[in-house]
Amino acid sequence: MNILITGGAGFIGSHLCDALLKENHKIVVVDNLILGRIENLNHLIGLESFHFIEEDILHINKMREIFKAHSFDMVFHLAANSDIQKGGKDPEVDYNLTFNTTFSVLQCMKEFEVKRLFFASTSAIYGETSENLTEDFGPLQPVSNYGAGKLASEAFISAFSATYNIQTWITRFPNVVGERFTHGVIFDFINKLKANPQELIVLGNGEQNKPYLYVKDLIEGILFVCNNTHERFNVYNLGSYSRTKVKEIAQMVIEEMELNASIKYTGGDRGWIGDVPEFKYDLSKINELGWVAKINSNDSVRIAIQKALGK
Ligand SMILES: NC(=O)c1ccc[n+]([C@@H]2O[C@H](COP(=O)([O-])OP(=O)(O)OC[C@H]3O[C@@H](n4cnc5c(N)ncnc54)[C@H](O)[C@@H]3O)[C@@H](O)[C@H]2O)c1
């Protein structure tokens, strides 16, 4: 297929490029590098089946030119804000980068009659609840602007899918970790400890407990869902049942960096406003389809730390 990946210079998008090129597709990446890095794609630039375009998806007329020039068969829409705390300070960030990028992509898909869409969604759409999160859990009440931007995106995708007959795959990711990450708790802890190897300051009480998924498992899961489900509209949680506490991550980072640092907790049950301290996915839908994560949450965290430290 002729595939557009938005946000393909980012952490997850660049791994998706690698995987889709292995499946012999032709890839065009559109990314404005606001959060992504061209180094993530250096190994692909120059390949005949790969093309990188530095552009802002919100420039819809430029996007129309790109859609016109390439006749895409499918779009993988990953571009979004990934700095959730920044989105909390300025609501326009998620309104524009998380929601409006989706609307811009949908407009182009409608105009140029592209009939297949994958969308990178998130556990953040579910908000804060102690329930097991099935795909049809509701009411959906996100507690971050990022979660709201993703939920609004899902709503418009659902409507465009029904109105313009666009076959759609949505997977809702948990916390994703691994090579090339540029944000998240592991990344923050490593940077803090590089700045001060004696003491690690942890936001919250360290009891925040979430599933972490290794990026290569995530990519396999995305492709498994896209290749094995055939409804017009397909929605799946993607993750593993195992979870890791923030205090365990802090210990693992200190161990892997071979330091003797003490840990200081700032207190409170969450890292920042908009953070969801705990969630549990119900994964029966994707497990019954035949996909199970290979690597559990603790091992995913451990591997990600080691890769980040160049081990
Ligand atoms: N990393 C995670 O743990 C996680 C969890 C749940 C969902 N997701 C979703 O997965 C996707 C990829 O996340 P990631 O962690 O790789 O983040 P990332 O920041 O590394 O990648 C996002 C990419 O989108 C690009 N982008 C943003 N706004 C753009 C615009 N207006 N025009 C063009 N490009 C733009 C950025 O430059 C960046 O390269 C995102 O949609 C994110 O919401 C990620």
The ligand as an ORCA input file, in Angstrom:
! r2SCAN-3c Opt
* xyz 0 1
  N       4.122      7.230     24.104
  C       3.054      6.806     24.754
  O       3.183      6.274     25.867
  C       1.663      6.935     24.159
  C       0.567      6.443     24.880
  C      -0.716      6.562     24.344
  C      -0.882      7.129     23.081
  N       0.199      7.616     22.399
  C      -0.032      8.244     21.096
  O       0.850      7.688     20.123
  C       1.204      8.684     19.174
  C       2.714      8.785     19.084
  O       3.228      9.175     20.357
  P       4.781      9.307     20.650
  O       5.004      8.882     22.033
  O       5.553      8.670     19.563
  O       4.957     10.899     20.624
  P       5.973     11.788     19.821
  O       5.861     13.179     20.347
  O       7.336     11.176     19.819
  O       5.377     11.754     18.346
  C       4.351     12.620     17.899
  C       4.834     13.221     16.591
  O       3.824     14.087     16.055
  C       4.463     15.209     15.486
  N       3.497     16.303     15.405
  C       2.794     16.870     16.419
  N       2.020     17.883     15.953
  C       2.227     17.930     14.614
  C       1.721     18.761     13.567
  N       0.850     19.755     13.817
  N       2.133     18.541     12.313
  C       3.034     17.561     12.045
  N       3.557     16.746     12.971
  C       3.160     16.937     14.253
  C       5.621     15.486     16.430
  O       6.650     16.265     15.862
  C       6.093     14.076     16.769
  O       7.091     13.618     15.861
  C       0.546      9.977     19.646
  O      -0.670     10.138     18.955
  C       0.295      9.731     21.102
  O      -0.780     10.479     21.594
  C       1.469      7.533     22.901
*
